[in-house]
Amino acid sequence: MASKSFSKFFAYFYRFLLRRLRSAHATHIRFQNWPPLPDKLSGQTVVCHMEGGLLRSSSIFPYYMLVAFEAGGFFRALLLLLLCPVIACLGHEMRLRIMVVVCFCGLRKEKFKLGRTVLPKFFLEDVGMEGFEILRRSQRKVCVSAMPTVMVEGFLRECLEVEVAVGRELKVFGGYYTGLMEKDSLASKVLLGREKAREADVIGFGGYPNSVHLPLFSHCKEVYLVSEADKRKWRVLPRTEYPKPLIFHDGRIAFRPTPISTLCMFLWIPLAFLLAIARAAIFIFLPYIFSVPLLCFMGMHSRVITSPRSHQATRRQLYISNHRTLLDPLYISAALGHHVTATTYSVSRISEMLSPIRTVRLTRNRDQDKGLMKKLLHEGALVVCPEGTTCREPYLIRFSPLFAEVSEDVVPVALESRVSKFYGTSTSKLKFLDPLCFLMNPFPRYVVEFMEKVATGWIGGNKCSSCEIANHLQGEIGKRLGFECTSFTRRDKYLMLASDDGSV
């Protein structure tokens, strides 16, 4: 009974606020109840407030923490966390300015790429299905954000295919961000000039109360506002509904860094570092018969699935697998119970020195690499990752066909790994930290599945080329894991995320 009374009171109070807003703004603006009718959006220009009408959460702290940690480093992120109680007591504009100063001051403009490499994943996971439907039905999409343009433009344009992205502009001095924001946005002026002739077709939508005084809403004939209570009922935008699939992303943090979860991370890091060192020492110095049970006791969960014919593999067997982390060959070796040799493309010398199994670098010269792999296979079991680089999301990068020219048969291995705090992969120059970051997770998880042995020259009783067998095995591993196959290559990944070829 009390809940019904409260609901009626909230509905009455919400209608009262809408009436006050109508009287406080220009007379041609009509504030409407959420949601707008679908037929009203066809052929319209929709101005969407990103934080108010698109994202389910009204808190923007996690995105600034990502900038502080990934671009600024450990101590900048710690400073932002320590200022969190003070920031929470301030108004919205002052809170925003302080976070921008802490996160951006001193960062080099040319090297800031988080807006298209790290932040899009977290933005997409926070997009509400209901808000996205409004944006998708419109003919022209305009998104406005109080966050800096460098944080949101890559996500809005590349991931959501928004035509115009309006954010706050940052001041730059000597090629470095000062942490101060410009008063007026040039993009906003351009938008107003472009849409002024079509004011009758512009519809706005956002959230109450943060979107009420948005300047661009004064050029809309109707504005729809959604309350925080209604946004909490929004569904998460499923991956299948993304306008463009999210295949590659970067960064170390694997969780949404809210103030509480970030505090837990900083409290966990000292213990996690010691735990990672202990796990690495067990991996390196103890035989598998002792290391596997000990690592399981220390929280490293693993599961091995084998097929009947995989047990018949000889010591000179070629294994190919998808690539999740640098520890893939170690898990395969531990599952087999004996050491294997792993080929690498471009890993740090430190990782090679600390590896408990033998690693051999490929030269990327096809003939030389082919001869080298044949020699290594003659000496013992060999593990090859044809993708050439890691992929965090449920996708497989195109397989290189070189392995099919080395051996008459291969054993495909399907790998899946999961982490909760830190990603064990990166495109940064500090790749030697990748295994350490993976081992710093409380309960890192691996699934190793050995599939049936496959002849490299045949598919279904018909002869095939090395490219055909590579594509076939990519598809078979993808089906086993539930991953989608792509035609992207290692070079494509590094050009997207790091603007280089991935050499270490």
C-alpha positions in Angstrom: 0.0 0.0 0.0 2.8 2.4 0.9 4.6 1.6 -2.4 1.5 2.4 -4.4 1.1 5.7 -2.5 4.7 6.6 -3.2 4.4 5.8 -6.9 1.4 8.1 -7.2 3.2 10.8 -5.3 6.3 10.5 -7.6 4.1 10.5 -10.7 2.3 13.7 -9.5 5.6 15.3 -8.6 7.2 14.4 -11.9 4.2 16.0 -13.8 4.5 19.1 -11.6 8.2 19.4 -12.6 7.4 19.1 -16.2 4.9 21.9 -16.0 7.4 24.1 -14.3 10.0 23.3 -17.0 7.6 24.2 -19.7 7.0 27.6 -18.2 10.7 28.2 -17.6 11.8 27.6 -21.2 10.9 29.0 -24.5 7.2 28.7 -25.3 7.8 26.6 -28.5 9.4 23.8 -26.6 7.1 21.0 -25.3 8.4 18.7 -22.6 6.8 15.3 -23.0 6.5 12.1 -20.9 8.8 9.3 -21.8 8.9 7.5 -24.2 8.1 9.2 -27.6 5.9 7.4 -30.1 7.9 5.5 -32.7 6.1 7.2 -35.6 7.2 10.6 -34.4 10.8 9.7 -34.9 10.7 8.8 -38.6 12.5 11.4 -40.7 13.4 13.4 -37.6 16.7 14.8 -36.2 17.1 13.5 -32.7 19.4 15.4 -30.2 20.3 13.0 -27.5 22.0 13.8 -24.2 24.5 10.9 -23.9 24.6 10.8 -20.1 20.9 11.5 -19.6 19.2 9.7 -22.5 21.6 6.9 -23.6 23.6 5.6 -20.7 21.8 3.6 -18.0 24.0 5.0 -15.2 24.1 8.7 -14.4 27.6 8.3 -12.8 30.5 9.4 -15.0 33.2 8.7 -12.4 34.1 5.3 -13.9 35.0 6.8 -17.3 37.3 9.4 -15.7 38.9 6.7 -13.5 39.6 4.7 -16.7 41.4 7.8 -18.2 43.3 8.4 -15.0 44.5 4.8 -14.6 45.1 3.8 -18.3 46.5 7.1 -19.5 47.8 8.8 -16.3 49.0 5.8 -14.3 48.7 4.3 -10.8 49.2 7.5 -8.8 46.9 9.7 -10.8 44.2 7.2 -10.4 44.9 7.0 -6.7 44.6 10.8 -6.5 41.3 10.8 -8.2 40.0 8.1 -5.8 41.1 10.1 -2.8 39.3 13.2 -4.1 36.1 11.2 -4.6 34.5 12.1 -1.3 35.2 15.8 -1.9 34.0 15.6 -5.5 30.7 14.0 -4.4 29.9 17.1 -2.3 30.2 19.5 -5.2 27.8 20.6 -7.9 27.8 18.9 -11.3 29.8 21.5 -13.2 32.5 21.9 -10.5 32.7 18.1 -10.1 33.2 17.7 -13.8 36.0 20.3 -14.0 38.0 18.8 -11.1 37.9 15.3 -12.6 39.0 16.7 -16.0 41.9 18.6 -14.4 43.0 15.5 -12.4 42.7 13.1 -15.4 44.0 15.2 -18.3 46.5 17.8 -17.0 49.9 16.9 -18.5 48.7 14.2 -20.9 50.2 14.5 -24.4 47.4 15.1 -26.9 48.9 13.0 -29.7 49.2 9.9 -27.5 45.7 10.0 -26.1 43.8 7.2 -27.8 41.6 5.9 -25.0 38.5 7.4 -26.7 38.6 4.7 -29.4 40.6 1.9 -27.7 39.4 1.6 -24.1 36.3 3.7 -23.4 34.0 2.3 -26.1 33.7 -1.1 -24.4 32.6 0.4 -21.1 30.2 2.9 -22.9 28.6 0.1 -24.9 28.1 -2.0 -21.7 26.3 1.0 -20.1 24.0 1.8 -23.1 20.3 1.1 -22.4 18.3 -0.8 -25.0 15.3 1.6 -24.7 17.4 4.7 -25.2 19.3 3.2 -28.1 16.0 2.3 -29.8 15.0 6.0 -29.9 18.4 6.9 -31.4 18.2 4.1 -34.0 14.8 5.0 -35.3 15.8 8.6 -36.0 17.0 9.7 -39.5 19.7 12.0 -38.2 21.5 11.4 -35.0 23.1 14.1 -32.8 24.6 13.2 -29.4 25.7 15.8 -26.8 27.9 15.1 -23.8 29.3 17.1 -20.9 32.4 15.0 -21.1 35.4 16.1 -23.3 35.1 15.4 -27.0 38.2 13.2 -27.0 36.5 10.8 -24.6 33.2 10.3 -26.4 33.6 11.1 -30.1 35.3 7.8 -31.1 32.5 5.9 -29.3 29.6 7.9 -30.8 30.9 8.1 -34.3 32.5 4.7 -34.8 30.4 2.4 -32.5 26.9 4.0 -32.7 27.3 5.7 -36.1 26.2 9.1 -34.8 26.5 11.9 -37.4 27.4 14.7 -35.0 29.1 14.3 -31.6 29.2 17.4 -29.5 31.4 17.4 -26.4 33.6 19.8 -24.3 36.8 21.0 -25.9 40.0 20.9 -23.9 42.7 23.5 -23.9 46.1 22.5 -25.2 49.5 24.1 -24.5 52.7 22.9 -26.2 51.0 19.7 -27.3 49.8 18.8 -23.8 46.4 19.0 -22.2 46.1 21.7 -19.5 43.0 20.1 -17.9 41.0 23.2 -18.6 37.9 23.3 -20.8 36.8 25.8 -23.4 33.7 27.8 -22.6 32.0 27.2 -26.0 32.2 24.2 -28.2 32.9 24.8 -31.9 31.0 21.6 -32.7 28.0 23.0 -31.0 28.0 26.2 -33.1 28.4 24.2 -36.3 25.4 22.0 -35.2 23.2 24.9 -34.5 23.9 26.5 -37.8 23.2 23.3 -39.6 20.0 22.5 -37.9 18.5 26.0 -37.5 16.6 25.7 -40.8 15.1 22.4 -39.6 14.0 23.4 -36.1 10.6 22.0 -36.7 12.0 18.5 -37.2 14.3 18.4 -34.2 13.4 16.2 -31.2 15.4 16.0 -28.0 15.6 13.4 -25.4 17.6 13.1 -22.2 17.3 12.5 -18.5 15.9 14.5 -15.6 17.4 16.6 -14.0 20.8 16.8 -15.8 19.5 17.3 -19.3 16.9 20.0 -18.5 19.1 23.1 -19.2 21.0 21.6 -22.2 21.5 24.6 -24.6 20.8 22.5 -27.7 17.3 21.6 -26.4 16.2 25.2 -27.0 16.2 24.4 -30.7 14.0 21.3 -30.3 10.2 21.4 -30.9 9.8 18.6 -28.3 12.0 17.3 -25.5 11.4 13.9 -23.9 12.8 13.4 -20.4 13.3 10.1 -18.6 13.6 9.8 -14.9 16.4 7.9 -13.0 13.8 5.5 -11.7 12.7 4.6 -15.3 16.4 4.3 -16.4 17.0 1.7 -13.7 14.5 -0.5 -15.5 16.3 -0.3 -18.9 17.7 -3.4 -20.4 21.4 -3.8 -21.3 22.1 -3.4 -25.0 22.9 -6.9 -26.1 26.1 -7.5 -28.1 24.0 -8.7 -31.1 22.4 -5.3 -31.3 25.6 -3.3 -31.6 25.7 -1.3 -34.8 29.3 -2.4 -35.3 30.8 -5.4 -33.5 33.3 -4.6 -30.7 36.2 -6.9 -31.6 39.3 -5.1 -30.4 39.8 -3.0 -27.3 42.7 -2.2 -25.0 43.5 -1.3 -21.4 44.2 -3.2 -18.2 41.0 -2.8 -16.1 38.5 -5.6 -16.7 35.7 -4.2 -14.5 33.6 -1.1 -14.3 35.7 1.1 -11.9 33.1 2.6 -9.6 34.4 4.3 -6.4 33.8 1.1 -4.3 35.3 -1.3 -6.9 38.3 1.0 -7.5 38.9 1.1 -3.7 38.8 -2.7 -3.7 41.3 -2.8 -6.6 43.8 -0.6 -4.8 43.5 -2.6 -1.6 43.9 -5.9 -3.6 47.0 -4.8 -5.7 49.7 -5.3 -2.9 48.4 -8.8 -2.2 47.8 -9.5 -5.8 51.4 -8.7 -6.7 52.8 -11.1 -4.1 50.3 -13.8 -5.2 51.3 -13.3 -8.9 55.0 -13.7 -8.0 54.3 -16.9 -6.0 52.2 -18.3 -8.8 54.9 -17.5 -11.4 57.6 -19.2 -9.2 55.5 -22.3 -8.9 54.9 -22.3 -12.7 58.7 -21.9 -13.4 60.4 -24.1 -10.8 58.0 -27.0 -10.0 57.1 -30.0 -12.3 53.5 -30.1 -13.5 52.6 -33.0 -11.1 53.1 -30.6 -8.2 52.5 -27.1 -9.7 49.0 -27.9 -11.1 47.4 -28.8 -7.7 49.2 -26.0 -5.9 48.0 -23.4 -8.4 44.5 -24.7 -8.2 44.7 -24.3 -4.4 45.9 -20.7 -5.0 42.8 -19.8 -7.0 43.9 -20.6 -10.6 40.9 -22.5 -12.0 41.4 -24.6 -15.1 39.5 -27.3 -16.9 40.8 -29.8 -19.5 38.5 -31.5 -22.0 40.0 -34.2 -24.2 38.7 -36.2 -27.1 39.6 -40.0 -27.5 41.9 -39.4 -30.5 43.8 -36.5 -28.9 45.2 -39.0 -26.3 46.9 -40.8 -29.2 49.1 -37.8 -30.1 52.8 -38.5 -30.2 55.5 -36.4 -28.7 56.2 -34.9 -32.1 52.7 -33.6 -32.5 51.7 -30.1 -33.8 49.1 -28.4 -31.8 47.3 -25.2 -33.0 45.0 -23.1 -30.8 43.3 -19.8 -30.7 45.2 -17.1 -28.8 43.9 -15.7 -25.5 47.0 -14.8 -23.5 50.7 -15.5 -23.5 50.1 -18.4 -21.1 48.2 -20.4 -23.7 51.2 -22.7 -24.5 51.8 -23.2 -20.7 48.3 -24.4 -20.2 48.5 -26.8 -23.1 51.8 -28.1 -21.8 50.4 -28.6 -18.3 47.4 -30.4 -19.7 49.6 -32.7 -21.7 51.9 -33.3 -18.7 55.1 -32.6 -20.6 57.0 -29.7 -22.0 56.3 -28.4 -25.5 57.9 -25.7 -27.7 55.9 -22.6 -28.5 56.4 -20.3 -31.4 56.1 -16.5 -30.8 55.7 -13.5 -33.1 56.7 -10.6 -31.0 57.0 -10.9 -27.2 59.3 -9.2 -24.8 62.7 -10.7 -24.0 61.7 -10.7 -20.3 58.7 -13.0 -21.0 61.0 -15.3 -23.1 63.6 -15.5 -20.3 61.0 -16.3 -17.6 59.1 -18.8 -19.6 59.2 -22.4 -18.2 58.9 -23.8 -21.6 61.0 -23.3 -24.7 59.9 -20.3 -27.0 61.2 -19.6 -30.5 60.7 -16.4 -32.4 59.4 -16.5 -35.9 61.0 -14.2 -38.5 57.9 -13.5 -40.5 59.8 -14.7 -43.5 57.6 -17.5 -44.8 60.3 -19.8 -46.1 62.5 -19.4 -43.1 59.6 -19.9 -40.6 58.4 -23.0 -42.4 61.9 -24.6 -42.2 62.2 -23.6 -38.6 58.9 -25.0 -37.6 59.6 -28.3 -39.3 62.9 -28.5 -37.4 61.2 -27.8 -34.1 58.5 -30.3 -34.8 61.1 -33.0 -35.5 62.6 -32.3 -32.0 59.3 -32.6 -30.1 55.7 -31.3 -29.6 55.1 -27.8 -31.0 52.3 -25.3 -30.2 51.4 -22.7 -32.8 48.8 -19.9 -32.5 47.8 -19.1 -36.1 46.0 -15.9 -35.1 49.4 -14.3 -34.3 47.9 -12.1 -31.6 45.4 -12.3 -28.8 41.7 -11.3 -28.9 39.8 -10.7 -25.7 36.2 -10.8 -27.2 34.4 -13.9 -28.5 35.9 -13.5 -32.0 38.7 -15.4 -33.9 41.2 -13.5 -36.0 42.1 -15.0 -39.4 44.4 -18.1 -39.1 47.7 -18.0 -40.9 47.9 -21.2 -43.1 51.6 -21.8 -42.6 51.0 -24.5 -40.0 49.2 -26.6 -42.6 52.4 -26.8 -44.7 54.5 -28.1 -41.8 52.8 -31.3 -40.6 50.5 -33.9 -42.2 48.1 -33.6 -39.2 47.4 -31.3 -36.3 45.5 -31.4 -33.1 43.3 -28.3 -32.7 42.9 -26.9 -29.2 40.1 -24.5 -28.2 41.0 -22.1 -25.4 38.9 -19.8 -23.4 40.1 -17.6 -20.5 38.3 -15.3 -18.1 39.5 -12.6 -15.7 37.7 -10.3 -13.3 40.1 -7.5 -12.5 43.0 -7.1 -14.9 43.4 -8.1 -18.6 46.5 -10.2 -19.3 46.9 -8.7 -22.8 47.8 -5.3 -24.2 49.2 -3.4 -27.1 51.4 -1.2 -25.0 55.2 -1.3 -25.0 55.1 -2.9 -21.5 54.0 -6.2 -22.8 56.3 -8.0 -20.3 53.6 -7.1 -17.7 50.9 -9.1 -19.5 51.5 -12.5 -17.7 51.9 -10.7 -14.4 48.6 -8.9 -14.8 46.8 -12.1 -15.6 48.3 -13.8 -12.5 47.2 -10.9 -10.4 43.5 -11.8 -10.9 41.9 -13.4 -7.8 40.5 -16.4 -9.8 41.8 -16.5 -13.3 40.0 -19.2 -15.3 41.1 -21.3 -18.3 39.3 -24.0 -20.3 41.5 -26.2 -22.6 39.7 -28.4 -25.0 41.7 -30.9 -27.2 39.7 -31.6 -30.4 40.0 -34.5 -32.8 43.2 -34.8 -34.8 42.8 -33.4 -38.4 44.7 -34.2 -41.6 46.0 -30.9 -43.0 45.5 -31.8 -46.7 41.9 -33.0 -46.5 38.4 -31.7 -45.7 35.6 -34.3 -45.7 37.6 -36.7 -47.9 38.5 -34.0 -50.5 41.9 -32.5 -51.0 42.3 -28.9 -49.9 44.9 -26.1 -49.9 46.6 -24.8 -46.7 44.4 -21.6 -46.8 41.2 -23.8 -46.9 42.3 -26.0 -44.0 43.2 -22.9 -42.0 39.8 -21.3 -42.6 38.1 -24.7 -41.9 39.9 -25.1 -38.5 39.2 -21.5 -37.6 35.5 -22.2 -38.1 35.6 -25.5 -36.2 37.3 -23.9 -33.2 34.9 -21.0 -33.4 31.9 -23.4 -33.3 33.3 -25.2 -30.3 33.8 -22.0 -28.4 30.8 -20.2 -29.7 33.0 -17.5 -31.2 32.5 -15.6 -34.4 35.2 -15.8 -37.1 36.6 -12.7 -38.7 39.0 -11.8 -41.5 40.9 -9.4 -39.4 44.7 -9.9 -39.0 47.3 -9.1 -36.4 48.3 -6.1 -38.3 44.7 -4.8 -38.4 44.5 -5.1 -34.6 47.6 -3.1 -33.9 46.8 -0.4 -36.5 43.4 0.1 -34.8 44.7 0.2 -31.2 48.3 1.3 -31.3 48.8 2.7 -34.8 51.9 0.5 -35.4 52.7 -3.1 -36.5 52.9 -4.5 -33.0 56.7 -5.0 -32.9 58.2 -5.2 -29.4 
